[in-house]
Amino acid sequence: MKNNSAPIYHHSQRWKVSWLFVFIAFLCSFYSDLGINTFEPMTELGRFFSGLLHPSLDNINSPINAILQTISFALLGVAFGSLTGFFLSLLFHWKFIRIICALIRSVHELFWALIFLQIFGLHPITGLLALGLPYAATFAKVYAEIIEESDHRAYDSIRQNTGLISAFFYARLPDLWPHFVTYTSYRLECGLRSSAVLGFVGLPTLGYYLSSAFLEGQYSEVWALLILFYILIASIHYWVRPRLLPVYLLIAPFIIANDSVISLDNITRFFTQDIIPSPIKNGEPFDALWLWFSDLFFNEALPGIINTLLLTQLALVATGIMALLLFPLISNLFFNRVERYAGHIFLVIMRSTPEYILAFILLTLWGPSMLPAVVALTLHNGAIIAHLMGRYSENLTNQSNNIKGINLYFYRVLPEIYGPFLAFLFYRWEIIMRETAILGILGIATLGFYIDSAIADIRFDKAMILIFITAFLNVGVDILSRYIRSRLRLKTTAECS
C-alpha cells in the first residue's frame, strides 16, 4: 500500500510546488517594472519586421569573416572546455574540485569576457578563455554524472589486474564515448550562440556587426545577419563531421589571430592593484573597508540581487507556461507532419537566438524595463523545454483514439510528461538566473547593470565583488533546485542536462 501511494503523493507535491512558484511570480509582478517605455512601439516593431522582407548584407563589412570568427571561437572554446572538463570529471569526487567548478560555471561567459578584456584586451585569448573556462566547469559536471551513472561492472573487474588508467580507457571509455559525443555536440551549438554574443563586448563575431546594425536602425542588415546565424545553427549537423573537426581546429587559430599584443604590465596591474579594494590599497583601517563594503552592498549589490531574483522568478514561471503551450507543436499526438515541421522551424529560431540578442532587440523596440528581458528569457528557454517535451511526448501512445484535442492534452499527455517537464524547468532555473544577471549590461537594473557600471567607471575592485556575489547567488539557486528535484523525485541525471 505504501509503494502504491508514493507516486500519488509525489504527483500531488509537484502540483503544490508548481502553484507555489506561480504565486511567487504573481507577487513579483507587483514589484517589477513591466511597462513599455517607447512612444510608438508598434511603429518601430513594424519597421523592424519590414526589414525581413528585404534582408541585405550590402553595408556589412566581411560578413563571411564574422561567420568564420563565430565558428572558430566556438570550436576552440568548446574543444578547450571539453578536454579540460574531461580531466576534471575524473577528479570530480573531490569536494574542492566540485566547489571550484560550481563557482566558475556560475559566472556568465560575458562576465568572464569583461574580466579578461581588462587583462588581455581584445586579444583572441579573451574570447577563448571567456568560453573555455565556464564550459570546462560545465563539462566536468556533466561528464562526471555520465561516468557515475554508467555500468561499472567491467571496470571493477578489470582494474583488479591492471592500472586504473588502463582499465578506464579500455573498459569504461568505449561505453561512455557516445554519451560524451552527444553532449559535446549540444554544447557546440551553445558555443556558437555564446560566441556570437561575445561580439557585444568588441570581439569580431556576429554580435559585433548585429549590435552596430541595430543601433543604426539598419533592420535589413539585422535580419540578414540573423538569417545567416539561423542557417549556421540549423546546418550544424552537416558541416560538423568527426573527420573534419581536426582540420577545423587547426585552421581556427589562424582565423581569430589579430595584431593585439598582451601587456604583462596590464596583467600585473590587474592582479596587484585593480581588483584590490581601494581601502586596502590605500592602507586605510578596517573601519574604512567595512564602510566601503557596506556602501557597495546596500546601494548596488542588494538592489541588483532583488531585481535579479524578481526577474528570474517571473521568467522561470513564464518559461514553464510557454513550454507547456508550445510542446504540442512538434508532437505527433496533436499535429500532422507538415504542421510539426512548421512548429520545429519556430522552435529552432527561438532556441537558436541567444537571450542576450533577443533582449537587446526588444529593449531597443520597447525601451528599458524588465518586460523585454522576461519575454526574451521566456521565448528562448521556453522553446528549449518545449522541444525536449515534444520529443518526450512522442514516446507516448494514444491508447484511445476517441480522446483528442484538449482532452488528450489534459488527461493523457500532461500527467505523463509533467514530472520530466518540472525536471527540465528546475534544471534551467540556475541558467535563467545567470542570463538574468548578464542582461543588466543592457540597462536592466540586475546585478549585471552594476557590474558593467563599475567596469565603465574603472572600479574593478567593486566589479569583482559583485561578480562573486552573482556567482554565489547562482550556486545557491542551483543547490535549491537540486533539493527540490530530489524532494519531488524528479529525474536529475545527465540526460536532463
C-alpha positions in Angstrom: 0.0 0.0 0.0 2.9 2.3 0.8 4.5 1.8 -2.6 1.3 2.4 -4.5 0.6 5.7 -2.7 4.1 7.1 -3.1 3.7 8.1 -6.8 0.3 9.8 -6.0 2.0 11.7 -3.1 4.8 12.9 -5.3 2.4 13.9 -8.0 0.4 15.9 -5.6 3.5 17.6 -4.2 4.6 18.5 -7.7 1.4 20.4 -8.3 1.6 22.1 -4.9 5.2 23.3 -5.7 4.1 24.4 -9.1 1.3 26.6 -7.8 3.6 28.0 -5.1 6.1 29.2 -7.8 3.2 30.7 -9.8 2.0 32.5 -6.7 5.5 33.8 -6.0 5.8 35.0 -9.6 2.4 36.7 -9.3 3.7 38.6 -6.2 6.9 39.5 -8.0 5.0 41.1 -10.8 3.7 43.9 -8.5 7.3 44.9 -7.7 8.7 44.7 -11.3 8.8 47.3 -14.0 6.9 45.6 -16.9 5.9 48.6 -18.9 6.7 49.7 -22.5 8.6 52.9 -22.4 8.7 54.0 -26.1 6.2 56.4 -27.6 5.3 54.4 -30.7 6.4 50.7 -30.1 4.2 49.3 -32.8 5.6 51.6 -35.4 9.2 50.7 -34.6 8.2 47.0 -34.4 6.7 47.3 -37.9 9.9 48.9 -39.2 11.8 46.0 -37.6 9.8 43.3 -39.3 9.7 45.1 -42.6 13.4 44.5 -42.8 12.6 40.8 -43.0 11.1 41.4 -46.5 14.4 42.6 -48.0 17.4 41.4 -45.9 20.6 42.8 -47.1 24.4 42.4 -46.4 25.4 45.3 -48.6 26.5 47.6 -45.8 28.1 44.8 -43.7 31.9 44.6 -44.0 33.1 41.0 -44.3 30.0 39.0 -43.2 31.8 35.7 -44.1 34.6 36.7 -41.8 32.1 37.3 -39.0 30.7 33.8 -39.5 34.2 32.3 -39.5 35.2 34.2 -36.4 32.0 33.0 -34.6 32.6 29.3 -35.6 36.3 29.5 -34.7 35.8 30.9 -31.2 33.1 28.4 -30.6 35.1 25.4 -31.8 38.3 26.3 -29.9 36.3 27.3 -26.7 34.3 24.1 -26.7 37.4 22.0 -27.5 39.4 23.5 -24.6 36.3 23.2 -22.3 35.6 19.5 -23.2 39.3 18.4 -22.9 39.8 20.3 -19.6 36.3 19.2 -18.3 37.1 15.5 -19.1 40.2 15.5 -16.8 38.3 17.5 -14.1 35.4 15.0 -14.3 37.9 12.2 -13.2 38.6 14.3 -10.1 35.0 15.5 -9.5 34.6 13.3 -6.4 36.9 15.8 -4.7 34.8 18.4 -3.0 37.3 21.1 -3.7 37.0 20.5 -7.5 33.2 20.5 -7.3 33.2 23.8 -5.5 35.6 25.5 -7.9 33.7 24.2 -10.9 30.4 25.4 -9.4 31.8 28.9 -8.9 33.4 29.1 -12.4 30.3 27.9 -14.3 28.1 30.3 -12.2 29.7 33.3 -13.9 28.3 34.0 -17.4 30.6 34.0 -20.4 30.1 37.7 -20.9 31.2 38.5 -17.4 34.4 36.4 -18.0 34.9 38.3 -21.2 34.6 41.6 -19.4 37.2 40.4 -16.9 39.7 39.1 -19.5 39.3 42.3 -21.6 40.9 44.2 -18.7 43.8 41.7 -18.6 44.4 40.8 -22.3 42.5 43.5 -24.2 40.9 42.4 -27.5 43.4 39.5 -27.9 41.8 36.2 -29.1 42.7 34.6 -25.7 40.0 36.8 -24.2 37.3 35.1 -26.2 38.8 31.6 -25.8 39.0 31.8 -22.0 35.6 33.5 -21.7 34.1 30.5 -23.4 36.5 27.8 -22.3 36.5 28.3 -18.6 32.8 28.1 -17.8 32.4 25.4 -20.4 35.2 23.3 -18.8 33.4 23.5 -15.4 30.1 22.6 -17.1 31.7 19.7 -19.0 33.3 18.5 -15.8 29.9 18.3 -14.0 28.0 16.6 -16.8 30.9 14.2 -17.7 31.1 13.2 -14.1 27.4 12.5 -14.0 27.7 10.3 -17.1 30.6 8.4 -15.6 28.8 7.9 -12.3 25.6 6.6 -14.0 27.3 4.2 -16.4 27.8 0.5 -15.8 30.9 -0.1 -13.5 31.0 -3.9 -13.6 33.5 -4.4 -16.3 35.7 -1.7 -15.0 35.6 -3.0 -11.4 36.6 -6.5 -12.7 39.5 -5.4 -14.9 41.0 -2.8 -12.6 42.0 -5.6 -10.1 44.5 -6.9 -12.6 45.7 -3.7 -14.3 46.2 0.0 -13.7 43.3 2.4 -13.1 44.1 4.5 -16.2 44.3 1.4 -18.5 41.2 0.0 -17.0 39.3 3.2 -17.5 40.3 3.7 -21.1 39.7 0.0 -22.0 36.6 -0.8 -20.0 34.8 2.5 -19.4 35.6 5.0 -22.2 34.1 2.9 -25.1 30.7 2.9 -23.4 30.9 6.5 -22.3 32.1 7.9 -25.6 28.7 8.1 -27.4 27.3 10.0 -24.4 30.3 12.3 -24.4 29.9 13.0 -28.1 26.2 13.7 -27.8 26.6 16.2 -25.0 29.6 17.8 -26.6 27.7 18.3 -29.9 24.9 20.0 -27.9 27.5 22.3 -26.2 28.9 23.2 -29.6 25.5 24.6 -30.5 25.5 26.6 -27.2 29.1 27.6 -28.0 28.0 29.2 -31.3 25.4 31.2 -29.5 27.8 32.3 -26.8 30.5 33.1 -29.4 28.0 35.3 -31.3 27.2 37.2 -28.1 30.9 37.9 -27.4 30.7 40.4 -30.3 28.7 42.7 -28.0 31.9 43.3 -26.0 34.0 44.1 -29.1 35.2 40.7 -30.4 34.7 40.5 -34.2 31.9 37.8 -34.1 28.4 38.1 -35.4 27.2 40.0 -32.3 29.5 42.9 -33.1 28.0 43.5 -36.5 24.5 42.8 -35.3 24.6 45.4 -32.5 26.1 48.0 -34.8 23.4 47.4 -37.5 20.6 47.5 -34.9 21.8 50.7 -33.2 21.9 52.4 -36.6 18.4 51.2 -37.4 19.6 49.1 -40.3 17.0 46.4 -39.9 17.6 44.8 -43.3 21.2 44.1 -42.2 19.9 42.9 -38.8 17.7 40.3 -40.4 20.4 39.2 -42.9 22.8 38.6 -40.0 20.1 36.7 -38.0 19.2 34.6 -41.0 22.9 33.7 -41.5 23.1 32.7 -37.8 20.0 30.5 -38.1 21.3 28.8 -41.1 24.6 28.2 -39.3 22.8 26.6 -36.3 20.4 24.6 -38.5 23.2 23.2 -40.7 25.5 22.2 -37.8 24.9 18.5 -38.3 26.0 18.8 -42.0 29.3 20.7 -41.5 30.4 19.3 -38.1 31.9 16.0 -39.1 34.2 14.0 -36.8 36.8 13.6 -39.6 36.7 17.4 -40.3 37.0 18.6 -36.7 40.8 18.2 -36.5 41.1 20.3 -39.7 38.7 22.9 -38.3 40.7 23.1 -35.1 44.0 23.5 -37.0 42.6 26.4 -39.1 40.6 28.2 -36.4 43.6 29.8 -34.6 44.7 31.5 -37.8 41.2 32.8 -38.4 40.9 34.5 -35.0 44.5 35.8 -34.9 44.9 39.5 -34.8 47.6 42.2 -34.1 46.7 42.6 -30.4 49.6 42.2 -28.0 49.3 41.0 -24.5 50.8 43.5 -22.0 52.4 42.0 -18.9 52.1 45.4 -17.2 48.3 45.2 -17.6 48.2 41.7 -16.2 50.4 42.6 -13.2 48.4 45.8 -12.5 45.1 44.0 -12.7 46.0 41.4 -10.0 48.1 43.7 -7.8 46.1 46.9 -8.0 42.9 47.0 -9.9 41.0 44.3 -8.1 42.3 45.2 -4.6 39.6 47.0 -2.6 40.6 50.7 -2.6 40.7 51.0 1.3 43.2 48.1 1.4 45.2 49.6 -1.5 45.3 53.0 0.2 46.3 51.5 3.6 43.1 52.6 5.4 41.9 51.0 8.6 39.4 48.1 8.8 36.5 50.5 9.5 37.0 52.2 6.2 37.0 48.8 4.4 33.7 47.9 6.2 32.1 51.2 5.2 33.3 50.6 1.6 31.8 47.1 1.5 28.6 48.2 3.3 28.1 51.0 0.8 28.7 48.6 -2.1 26.3 46.0 -0.7 23.3 48.2 0.2 23.5 50.6 -2.7 24.4 48.3 -5.5 24.6 44.6 -4.7 21.3 44.4 -2.7 19.1 46.2 -5.3 20.8 44.1 -8.0 20.1 40.9 -6.1 16.4 41.8 -5.6 15.9 42.7 -9.2 17.7 39.6 -10.4 15.5 37.4 -8.2 12.3 39.2 -9.3 13.2 38.9 -13.0 14.3 35.3 -12.6 11.1 34.1 -10.9 8.9 35.9 -13.5 11.0 34.4 -16.3 11.0 30.9 -14.8 7.2 30.6 -14.5 6.6 32.3 -17.8 9.1 29.8 -19.4 7.2 26.9 -17.9 3.8 28.2 -19.2 5.4 28.8 -22.6 6.8 25.3 -22.8 3.5 23.7 -21.9 1.8 25.7 -24.6 4.3 25.1 -27.3 5.4 21.5 -27.0 2.3 20.1 -28.8 3.5 22.0 -31.9 6.1 19.2 -32.6 4.2 16.2 -31.0 2.8 13.6 -33.3 -0.1 13.2 -30.9 -1.5 16.6 -31.9 -0.4 17.7 -35.4 0.4 16.1 -38.7 3.9 16.1 -40.3 3.6 19.4 -42.2 2.3 21.2 -39.1 5.0 19.7 -36.9 7.6 20.9 -39.5 6.4 24.4 -39.1 6.4 24.1 -35.3 10.0 22.8 -35.5 11.1 25.8 -37.5 9.6 28.2 -35.0 11.2 26.5 -32.0 14.6 26.3 -33.7 14.5 30.0 -34.4 13.5 30.8 -30.8 16.0 28.5 -29.1 18.8 29.4 -31.5 18.6 33.1 -30.8 20.5 33.9 -27.6 18.5 35.6 -24.8 21.0 38.5 -24.9 20.3 39.2 -28.5 16.5 38.8 -28.1 16.6 41.2 -25.1 18.8 43.7 -27.0 16.3 43.8 -29.8 13.2 44.1 -27.6 14.8 46.7 -25.4 15.6 48.8 -28.4 12.0 48.5 -29.6 10.1 48.8 -26.2 12.5 50.8 -24.1 14.2 50.0 -20.8 12.1 47.8 -18.5 12.0 44.2 -17.3 9.4 43.3 -19.9 11.9 42.8 -22.8 14.1 40.6 -20.5 11.2 38.5 -19.3 10.0 38.0 -22.9 13.5 37.2 -24.2 14.2 34.7 -21.4 10.7 33.1 -21.9 11.0 32.7 -25.6 14.4 31.2 -25.6 14.1 28.8 -22.6 10.5 28.0 -23.3 11.4 26.9 -26.8 14.2 24.7 -25.5 12.0 22.9 -23.0 9.1 22.7 -25.5 11.4 20.9 -27.9 12.5 18.5 -25.3 9.0 17.8 -24.1 7.7 17.5 -27.6 10.2 14.8 -28.3 9.4 13.1 -25.0 5.7 13.0 -25.8 6.4 11.1 -29.0 7.2 8.1 -26.7 3.6 8.1 -25.5 0.8 6.4 -27.4 -2.8 7.5 -27.7 -4.4 4.4 -26.2 -7.9 5.6 -27.1 -8.4 7.1 -30.5 -11.6 8.7 -29.2 -9.6 11.1 -27.0 -8.4 14.1 -29.0 -7.6 17.7 -28.7 -7.8 19.4 -25.3 -8.9 16.2 -23.6 -5.9 14.3 -24.9 -3.7 17.1 -23.7 -5.0 17.4 -20.1 -6.0 13.8 -19.3 -3.4 11.7 -21.2 -0.3 13.7 -22.1 0.1 16.3 -19.4 0.0 13.9 -16.4 2.6 11.7 -18.1 5.1 14.5 -19.0 4.7 16.8 -16.0 7.4 15.1 -14.0 10.1 15.3 -16.7 8.8 18.8 -17.5 9.5 20.0 -14.0 12.9 18.4 -14.0 13.9 20.2 -17.2 12.4 23.5 -15.9 14.2 23.4 -12.5 17.4 22.3 -14.2 17.3 25.6 -16.2 16.5 27.7 -13.2 20.1 28.4 -12.5 20.7 29.0 -16.2 17.9 31.6 -16.3 19.4 33.2 -13.2 22.8 33.6 -15.0 21.2 35.1 -18.0 19.1 37.4 -15.9 22.2 38.8 -14.3 24.0 39.3 -17.6 21.1 41.2 -19.1 21.9 44.0 -16.8 24.6 45.0 -19.2 21.8 46.2 -21.5 20.5 48.6 -18.9 18.1 46.5 -16.7 18.9 47.0 -13.1 20.0 43.5 -12.3 23.5 42.6 -10.9 25.0 42.9 -14.4 24.0 46.6 -14.6 26.0 47.4 -11.5 28.9 45.2 -12.7 29.0 46.9 -16.1 28.8 50.4 -14.4 31.7 49.6 -12.1 33.8 48.4 -15.0 32.9 51.6 -17.0 34.0 53.7 -14.0 37.3 51.7 -13.8 36.3 50.3 -10.4 37.4 46.7 -10.9 37.5 46.1 -7.2 33.8 46.7 -7.0 33.1 44.8 -10.2 34.9 41.7 -8.9 33.0 41.7 -5.6 29.7 42.0 -7.5 30.7 39.1 -9.8 31.5 37.0 -6.8 28.1 37.8 -5.3 26.5 36.8 -8.6 28.3 33.5 -8.6 27.3 32.6 -5.0 23.7 33.6 -5.8 23.7 31.3 -8.8 25.2 28.5 -6.7 22.5 29.0 -4.1 19.8 28.7 -6.7 21.4 25.6 -8.1 21.5 24.0 -4.7 17.9 24.8 -4.0 16.9 23.5 -7.5 18.7 20.2 -6.7 17.0 20.0 -3.3 13.5 20.5 -4.9 14.2 18.0 -7.6 15.3 15.4 -5.0 12.3 16.0 -2.8 9.9 15.7 -5.7 11.7 12.6 -7.1 12.3 14.3 -10.4 14.9 12.8 -12.8 18.2 14.6 -12.3 20.5 12.5 -14.4 22.9 13.7 -17.1 20.2 13.1 -19.7 18.4 16.0 -18.1 21.4 18.1 -18.8 
